[in-house]
């Protein structure tokens, strides 16, 4: 009996296991839904908007193949469209019934360029004849398809979405089948053990012969079978029935292929569009790596032309002046390198317009180096982010609370009236405080306690005035670059990066007197002095925290660096 029960369990277990495996293989539903698009034409770009990529749930994948090079890029839809601009291109569109995708040509200008390596892309992929890329699922990202930006775009595009298939039924079949198989093996082992203990199966002894007995005839009635054979036939029919039922059940539970969603006629609620930050952390790291490499190569060679791809404005002016000094004397030490380690603060602007900017604070390279505030700006969609300000933070300075990098900061206009002092007025006001101290009308606006930069500059100016006997010196301070970059803080204040120029004019006051120079001024001027006087110009890259106009707090200088820019004889 045990052998019979074990055989039945074995048959049932194998049937369930086969059903489970069939649902995972030959009966398995497709794991993705895809749409194939053919592109034919001479336009170099294909734009796949976020709306088309979000037709199906899940993270979409775009695969492209062509006869030559293939390039794919993922970026915010506004960034992709801004980069393409008015140039002619193709665009994927949804049919009126919402169940099909097609290609539409957008005729425009021939303002073409290579999209490879743009700072706008969140991710990009390249290949000789094939490339594919994943698109995030939040519905904000579009895809740009191209060759090299000038040749016709690749001809075959495939957009696919994953289909989540449930394996619950097959898991149950496999689990139950495995359990029954173990039970069948166990019953076989128990039956075999019992047979060995009893030394084999026992046979019935034959009966002794008996005389004939009278047996009355029975009516011809249909009576159900009894005995072992009838029971075996009934039991054997059970797994067959279960197999049929299970197989039919497996066929009916296979999920159907998805179709594109149909548009809804119901009104949708109005949603206020959130402006995303201009860069994500992956973009920041990429930009920072390229900036480090460019500055390192330029510092090693002293070639200022190498900087122009990633450095501009005051940062370029400072390094250009320092490279010139390094050519005058081998004793001039190179400027500190751009640090890319231990990014402590990332503050991108939240904007859809250009120019765009972001600020990052990185740890200083080497012992004794202060953290750096790097201020990057992108002038237009097809330009790269460039370093405009590279400002070491002052010892003990603390950056105020700023919005999270995932939210972004509101850009502040340089003539904003919502701050205690407009960003563009900071150099004049701070310079007036340096020159006049407590007599300045702006003195109470600044927190000067512990401000080492203010103390050193103001002390140096007073010492120069006191030492001069046969000459007079005048100081002037003003805005050195019109590109003032300001981003809001969490308390409605602003971090302001600005350049201040410090001009020193020294003239002799007596006949037969001359003005002499030394140090770096002597290296640049080339002579020891001038009988008529000299004009020296220094530049300072400054980082201020400016509170809101409704806040009674003071303006704080958070970072500063100064460099000799020029000197000339009168």
Secondary structure, DSSP 8 states (H G I E B T S, - for coil): -HHHHHHHHHHHHHHHHHHHHHHHTTT---SEEEEEEE--SS-SEEEE-HHHHTSSSS--EEEEE-SS-EEEEEEEHHHHHHHHTTB-EEEEEE-TTSS-EEEEEE--B------TT-TT-SEEEEESSEEEEE--SSS-EEEEEESSSSS---SEEEEEEE-----HHHHHHHHHHHHHHHHHHHHHHHHHHHHHHTTS--------------------------SHHHHHHHHHHHHHHHHHHHHHHHHHHS-----------S----------BS--HHHHHHHHHHHHHHHHHHHHHT-GGGGGGTB-HHHHHHHHHHHHHHHH-TTS--------S---EEEEBB-SSSSEEEEEEE--SSTT---EEEEEEE-STTS--EEEEEEEB-TT--------TTT-B-B--TT-SSBSS-GGGHHHHHHHHHHHGGGSTTGGGB--TT-HHHHHHHHHHHHHHHH-SSEEEEEEEEE--S--EEEE-TTS-EEEEEEEEEEEEEEE-STT--EE--HHHHHHH-SSEESS-EEEEEEEEEEEEE-BTT----BEEEEEEEEEEEEEE-
